[in-house]
Amino acid sequence: MDVVEVVVTADEASSAPPTPSTRPGRRPRGLRGFHPGWFGAVMGTAVVGIIAITNPGSDPAFAISARVAAQTMTIAALALGVLLLVTYLARVVRYPRESAQDLADPTTGALYGTLPGGILVIAAALAAVGPTWWPPSTVQTLVAVLDWIGVPLAFAVSVLFAYELFVRAELVPESVNGGWFIPPVVNIVVPLVIAPLIPFASPTAANSMLVVSYSFFGMGVLLYLVILTMLFQRLALHALPHAALAPSLWIGLGPIGVGSLALIKLAAVGAALEGPAGPSVALGSTIVATILWGFGAWWFTIAAVLLLRYLRVGSLPYGIGWWGFTFPLGAYTVSTVAVAQAWSLRWLSWTGAGLLVLLALFWLTVVARTIRALSTGEI
């Protein structure tokens, strides 16, 4: 949804002598170099399940297949999340210095946000797909547990990464990249995983949860706007980023999609708490959500045009950052479906279905390329 990797040319690779880290069977070296952006794969997989359960297009003929697809992708995200979480923790315990260096680096530090991001997107997937398996009480418990883990982590990563940027002696404009959008988007995901719990809470607790949700929304959106300004200036006044960073430009869709959806969801769950103001809040939220969605259409077009330009002038080197194509597009797809439902526009709902097909193509391509890279040792 996210990462920058060092691209080594074929000539460099062939001339470089073998090192312990490149020899097979050296698991400690592999763990030392484990990339902090891997949880982007969890986010990109779980979001497909979230979209599928909504059955974009609302065609009854696809209801069963949509449910099966949603369940399958949620299970896959859960399994992948457990595997990667164990690996993350093992690396932090065994190689704390390398882990700290990654966090301090302007190209990899923001990617630690994929860890709480993956946890929270899994929580959102369980909230959406879980009722097809378990009673509501079980779903609420699972979501609440993941919230208690993911929400503090989301806040901590966004603060720590910003701190590392602020205390650096020097940072050139070319260091700004789309990966910096990850901490903001993860903060905006927080309202989406708190919202399902609000209807079942006491009035006092529900009010507090609503306030926390809007607070995290504010953190994420305002941080997004600040970084968006920096990135726009960097793109306009400097050469385009290296092709390895091309997927990171798609991450800008993430805060837009998640933010638009969060406003609609919070207005829905907060209606009972807002009294007579509820309908006005709902209408205002829908309008602002639509404005965000409209900007997302522009960003989607720009990201697609730039991607085509990268492909036209040269190859697009594979990296873990390819997962940056998936979650942001998925977030914008969910937003499209939500806006379509809010305005009762069937053509827009079918647009969401089309975006889901595009997302599926991206996801399959990235999965196939990731498997190939793992099998050949490219990663």
C-alpha positions as CSV (number, residue, x, y, z in Angstrom):
1,M,0.0,0.0,0.0
2,D,4.5,1.0,0.3
3,V,8.1,1.0,0.3
4,V,11.3,1.9,-1.3
5,E,14.0,-0.7,-2.1
6,V,17.5,-0.3,-3.4
7,V,17.5,-1.5,-7.0
8,V,20.7,-3.3,-8.0
9,T,21.3,-3.6,-11.7
10,A,22.1,-6.9,-13.3
11,D,25.8,-5.9,-13.9
12,E,26.2,-4.9,-10.3
13,A,24.6,-8.1,-9.1
14,S,26.8,-10.2,-11.3
15,S,30.0,-8.5,-10.3
16,A,29.2,-8.5,-6.5
17,P,30.9,-11.3,-4.5
18,P,28.6,-13.6,-2.6
19,T,27.9,-12.5,0.9
20,P,26.5,-14.4,3.9
21,S,23.2,-12.5,3.4
22,T,22.8,-13.9,-0.2
23,R,23.6,-17.5,0.6
24,P,20.7,-19.9,1.0
25,G,19.7,-21.1,4.4
26,R,21.0,-18.1,6.3
27,R,17.8,-17.2,8.1
28,P,19.4,-14.8,10.6
29,R,20.6,-12.6,7.7
30,G,17.1,-12.7,6.2
31,L,15.6,-11.7,9.5
32,R,18.0,-8.9,9.9
33,G,17.0,-7.5,6.5
34,F,13.2,-8.1,6.9
35,H,11.4,-5.2,5.3
36,P,9.1,-3.0,7.5
37,G,6.6,-2.6,4.7
38,W,5.5,-6.2,4.5
39,F,2.3,-5.6,6.3
40,G,1.1,-3.7,3.3
41,A,0.3,-7.1,1.9
42,V,-2.1,-7.7,4.8
43,M,-3.8,-4.4,4.2
44,G,-4.1,-5.0,0.5
45,T,-5.5,-8.5,1.0
46,A,-8.0,-7.7,3.8
47,V,-9.4,-4.7,1.9
48,V,-10.5,-7.0,-1.0
49,G,-12.6,-8.9,1.5
50,I,-14.1,-5.8,2.9
51,I,-15.2,-4.7,-0.6
52,A,-16.4,-8.1,-1.7
53,I,-18.8,-8.4,1.2
54,T,-20.6,-5.2,0.0
55,N,-21.3,-6.8,-3.4
56,P,-20.7,-3.7,-5.5
57,G,-23.4,-3.3,-8.0
58,S,-25.9,-5.0,-5.7
59,D,-26.6,-7.7,-8.2
60,P,-28.3,-10.7,-6.4
61,A,-26.6,-13.1,-8.8
62,F,-23.2,-12.3,-7.3
63,A,-24.3,-12.3,-3.6
64,I,-23.0,-15.9,-2.8
65,S,-19.8,-15.6,-4.8
66,A,-19.2,-12.1,-3.1
67,R,-19.6,-13.6,0.3
68,V,-17.3,-16.6,-0.4
69,A,-14.6,-14.2,-1.9
70,A,-14.9,-11.9,1.2
71,Q,-14.5,-14.9,3.6
72,T,-11.5,-16.3,1.6
73,M,-9.7,-13.0,1.5
74,T,-10.3,-12.3,5.2
75,I,-8.9,-15.8,6.1
76,A,-5.9,-15.2,3.9
77,A,-5.2,-11.8,5.5
78,L,-5.5,-13.3,9.0
79,A,-3.0,-16.1,8.2
80,L,-0.6,-13.7,6.6
81,G,-1.0,-11.2,9.4
82,V,-0.1,-13.8,12.1
83,L,3.0,-15.0,10.1
84,L,4.3,-11.5,9.5
85,L,3.6,-10.4,13.1
86,V,5.7,-13.2,14.5
87,T,8.5,-12.2,12.0
88,Y,8.2,-8.5,12.9
89,L,8.5,-9.2,16.6
90,A,11.4,-11.6,16.1
91,R,13.3,-9.0,14.2
92,V,12.7,-6.3,16.7
93,V,13.9,-8.6,19.6
94,R,16.9,-10.0,17.8
95,Y,18.0,-6.9,15.7
96,P,16.8,-3.8,17.6
97,R,19.5,-1.6,16.2
98,E,18.6,-2.4,12.5
99,S,14.9,-2.0,13.4
100,A,15.5,1.5,14.9
101,Q,17.6,2.5,11.9
102,D,14.7,1.6,9.6
103,L,12.3,3.8,11.7
104,A,14.7,6.7,11.5
105,D,15.1,6.4,7.7
106,P,12.9,8.8,5.7
107,T,12.3,6.1,3.0
108,T,11.4,3.2,5.3
109,G,10.3,4.7,8.6
110,A,6.8,5.5,7.5
111,L,6.4,1.9,6.4
112,Y,6.2,0.7,10.0
113,G,2.7,2.2,9.9
114,T,1.7,-0.8,7.8
115,L,1.9,-2.9,11.0
116,P,-0.9,-1.2,13.0
117,G,-2.5,-0.6,9.6
118,G,-2.7,-4.3,8.9
119,I,-4.0,-5.0,12.4
120,L,-6.7,-2.4,12.0
121,V,-7.7,-3.4,8.5
122,I,-8.1,-7.0,9.7
123,A,-10.3,-5.6,12.5
124,A,-12.4,-3.8,9.8
125,A,-12.6,-7.0,7.8
126,L,-13.8,-9.0,10.8
127,A,-16.4,-6.4,11.5
128,A,-17.7,-6.6,8.0
129,V,-17.2,-10.4,7.2
130,G,-17.3,-11.8,10.8
131,P,-21.1,-11.9,11.1
132,T,-21.2,-14.5,8.3
133,W,-19.4,-16.8,10.7
134,W,-20.0,-15.8,14.3
135,P,-22.7,-14.1,16.5
136,P,-22.4,-10.3,17.0
137,S,-20.9,-10.6,20.5
138,T,-18.0,-12.7,19.2
139,V,-17.3,-10.2,16.4
140,Q,-17.4,-7.3,18.8
141,T,-14.9,-9.0,21.1
142,L,-12.5,-9.7,18.3
143,V,-12.7,-6.2,16.9
144,A,-12.2,-4.7,20.4
145,V,-9.1,-6.7,21.1
146,L,-7.5,-5.7,17.8
147,D,-8.5,-2.1,18.4
148,W,-6.7,-2.1,21.8
149,I,-3.6,-3.3,20.0
150,G,-3.8,-1.4,16.7
151,V,-5.0,2.1,17.8
152,P,-2.2,2.9,20.2
153,L,0.4,1.5,17.7
154,A,-1.1,3.7,15.0
155,F,-0.7,6.8,17.1
156,A,2.8,5.8,18.3
157,V,4.1,5.2,14.8
158,S,2.8,8.5,13.4
159,V,4.5,10.4,16.3
160,L,7.8,8.5,16.2
161,F,8.2,8.8,12.5
162,A,7.4,12.5,12.6
163,Y,9.9,12.9,15.5
164,E,12.6,11.2,13.5
165,L,12.0,13.5,10.6
166,F,12.1,16.6,12.8
167,V,15.3,15.8,14.5
168,R,17.3,15.0,11.4
169,A,20.1,17.4,10.7
170,E,19.2,17.6,7.0
171,L,16.6,16.3,4.6
172,V,16.4,17.1,0.9
173,P,13.1,17.7,-0.8
174,E,13.6,14.5,-2.9
175,S,13.2,12.5,0.2
176,V,9.5,13.2,0.3
177,N,7.5,10.3,-1.1
178,G,4.1,8.7,-1.1
179,G,5.1,6.3,1.7
180,W,4.7,9.3,4.1
181,F,0.9,9.0,3.6
182,I,0.9,5.7,5.5
183,P,0.8,7.0,9.1
184,P,-2.0,9.5,8.3
185,V,-4.1,6.8,6.5
186,V,-3.7,4.4,9.4
187,N,-5.0,7.1,11.8
188,I,-8.0,7.6,9.6
189,V,-8.7,3.9,9.7
190,V,-9.2,4.1,13.5
191,P,-12.8,5.5,13.2
192,L,-13.7,2.7,10.9
193,V,-12.8,0.1,13.6
194,I,-14.3,2.0,16.5
195,A,-17.6,2.7,14.7
196,P,-18.9,-0.9,14.7
197,L,-18.6,-1.0,18.5
198,I,-20.4,2.3,19.2
199,P,-24.0,1.0,18.8
200,F,-23.3,-1.6,21.5
201,A,-21.7,0.7,24.1
202,S,-23.4,2.7,26.9
203,P,-24.3,6.3,26.1
204,T,-21.3,7.7,28.0
205,A,-18.9,5.2,26.4
206,A,-20.4,5.8,23.0
207,N,-19.9,9.5,23.3
208,S,-16.3,9.0,24.2
209,M,-15.7,6.6,21.4
210,L,-17.3,9.1,18.9
211,V,-15.0,11.8,20.2
212,V,-11.9,9.6,19.9
213,S,-13.0,8.6,16.3
214,Y,-13.3,12.2,15.1
215,S,-10.0,13.1,16.8
216,F,-8.2,10.4,15.0
217,F,-9.9,11.5,11.8
218,G,-8.6,15.0,12.4
219,M,-5.1,13.7,13.0
220,G,-5.0,11.7,9.9
221,V,-6.7,14.2,7.5
222,L,-4.6,17.2,8.6
223,L,-1.4,15.2,8.4
224,Y,-2.4,14.1,5.0
225,L,-3.0,17.7,3.8
226,V,0.4,18.7,5.1
227,I,2.2,15.9,3.4
228,L,0.1,16.3,0.3
229,T,1.4,19.9,0.0
230,M,5.0,18.7,0.4
231,L,4.6,15.9,-2.1
232,F,2.9,18.2,-4.7
233,Q,5.7,20.7,-4.4
234,R,8.3,17.9,-4.7
235,L,6.6,16.5,-7.8
236,A,6.2,19.9,-9.4
237,L,9.6,21.4,-8.7
238,H,11.9,18.3,-8.9
239,A,12.4,15.3,-11.2
240,L,9.9,12.5,-10.8
241,P,10.9,9.9,-8.2
242,H,12.8,6.8,-9.3
243,A,10.6,4.1,-10.9
244,A,10.9,2.0,-7.7
245,L,8.9,4.7,-6.0
246,A,6.1,4.8,-8.6
247,P,3.7,2.6,-6.5
248,S,4.0,5.0,-3.5
249,L,2.2,7.7,-5.5
250,W,-0.9,5.5,-5.3
251,I,-0.9,5.6,-1.6
252,G,-2.4,9.1,-1.8
253,L,-5.7,7.4,-2.6
254,G,-5.7,5.8,0.8
255,P,-6.5,8.8,3.0
256,I,-9.0,10.0,0.5
257,G,-10.9,6.7,0.4
258,V,-10.7,5.9,4.1
259,G,-11.5,9.5,5.1
260,S,-14.6,9.6,2.9
261,L,-15.9,6.3,4.2
262,A,-15.1,7.2,7.8
263,L,-17.3,10.4,7.6
264,I,-20.3,8.4,6.3
265,K,-19.8,5.6,8.9
266,L,-19.5,8.0,11.8
267,A,-22.6,9.9,10.8
268,A,-24.5,6.7,10.7
269,V,-23.5,5.4,14.1
270,G,-23.6,8.8,15.7
271,A,-27.1,9.6,14.7
272,A,-28.6,8.2,17.9
273,L,-26.2,10.3,20.0
274,E,-26.7,13.6,18.1
275,G,-30.4,13.9,18.5
276,P,-32.1,16.5,16.3
277,A,-28.8,17.4,14.8
278,G,-28.4,13.9,13.4
279,P,-29.9,14.5,9.9
280,S,-27.9,17.6,9.5
281,V,-24.7,15.9,10.5
282,A,-25.4,13.0,8.1
283,L,-26.1,15.4,5.2
284,G,-22.9,17.4,5.9
285,S,-20.9,14.3,6.2
286,T,-22.1,12.9,2.9
287,I,-21.3,16.2,1.2
288,V,-17.8,16.4,2.5
289,A,-17.3,12.7,1.8
290,T,-18.4,13.3,-1.8
291,I,-15.9,16.2,-2.0
292,L,-13.1,14.0,-0.9
293,W,-14.2,11.2,-3.3
294,G,-14.1,13.8,-6.1
295,F,-10.5,14.7,-5.3
296,G,-9.8,11.0,-5.2
297,A,-11.0,10.7,-8.8
298,W,-8.4,13.4,-9.8
299,W,-5.7,11.6,-7.8
300,F,-6.6,8.2,-9.3
301,T,-6.2,9.7,-12.8
302,I,-2.9,11.4,-12.1
303,A,-1.5,8.3,-10.5
304,A,-2.6,6.1,-13.4
305,V,-1.2,8.6,-16.0
306,L,2.2,8.7,-14.2
307,L,2.3,4.9,-13.9
308,L,1.8,4.7,-17.7
309,R,4.6,7.2,-18.2
310,Y,6.9,5.1,-16.0
311,L,6.0,2.0,-18.0
312,R,6.5,3.8,-21.3
313,V,10.0,5.2,-20.5
314,G,11.3,2.1,-18.8
315,S,10.7,-0.9,-16.6
316,L,9.0,-0.9,-13.2
317,P,11.4,-2.7,-10.8
318,Y,9.7,-5.0,-8.4
319,G,9.7,-4.2,-4.7
320,I,7.5,-4.8,-1.6
321,G,6.2,-1.3,-2.5
322,W,4.1,-2.9,-5.2
323,W,1.6,-3.6,-2.5
324,G,1.0,0.1,-2.5
325,F,-1.1,-0.4,-5.5
326,T,-3.7,-2.5,-3.6
327,F,-4.9,-1.0,-0.3
328,P,-5.2,2.6,-1.5
329,L,-7.2,1.5,-4.6
330,G,-9.3,-0.7,-2.3
331,A,-10.0,2.1,0.1
332,Y,-11.1,4.3,-2.8
333,T,-13.3,1.5,-4.1
334,V,-15.0,1.1,-0.7
335,S,-15.5,4.9,-0.7
336,T,-17.1,4.8,-4.1
337,V,-19.6,2.1,-3.0
338,A,-20.4,4.1,0.2
339,V,-20.9,7.4,-1.7
340,A,-23.1,5.5,-4.3
341,Q,-25.3,4.2,-1.5
342,A,-25.5,7.6,0.2
343,W,-26.8,9.2,-3.0
344,S,-28.7,6.1,-4.3
345,L,-26.8,6.2,-7.6
346,R,-26.7,2.9,-9.3
347,W,-24.2,4.0,-12.0
348,L,-21.8,4.9,-9.3
349,S,-22.3,1.6,-7.6
350,W,-21.4,-0.1,-10.8
351,T,-18.4,2.1,-11.0
352,G,-17.4,0.6,-7.7
353,A,-17.8,-2.8,-9.2
354,G,-15.5,-1.8,-12.0
355,L,-12.9,-0.6,-9.6
356,L,-13.1,-3.9,-7.7
357,V,-12.3,-5.7,-10.9
358,L,-9.3,-3.4,-11.4
359,L,-8.2,-4.0,-7.8
360,A,-8.5,-7.8,-8.3
361,L,-6.2,-7.5,-11.4
362,F,-3.7,-5.4,-9.4
363,W,-3.8,-7.9,-6.5
364,L,-3.3,-11.0,-8.6
365,T,-0.4,-9.3,-10.4
366,V,1.3,-8.3,-7.2
367,V,0.8,-11.7,-5.6
368,A,2.2,-13.5,-8.6
369,R,5.2,-11.1,-8.8
370,T,5.8,-11.4,-5.0
371,I,5.7,-15.2,-5.2
372,R,8.2,-15.2,-8.1
373,A,10.5,-12.8,-6.2
374,L,10.4,-15.0,-3.1
375,S,11.1,-18.1,-5.1
376,T,14.1,-16.6,-7.0
377,G,15.5,-14.8,-4.0
378,E,14.9,-11.4,-5.5
379,I,13.4,-10.4,-2.1
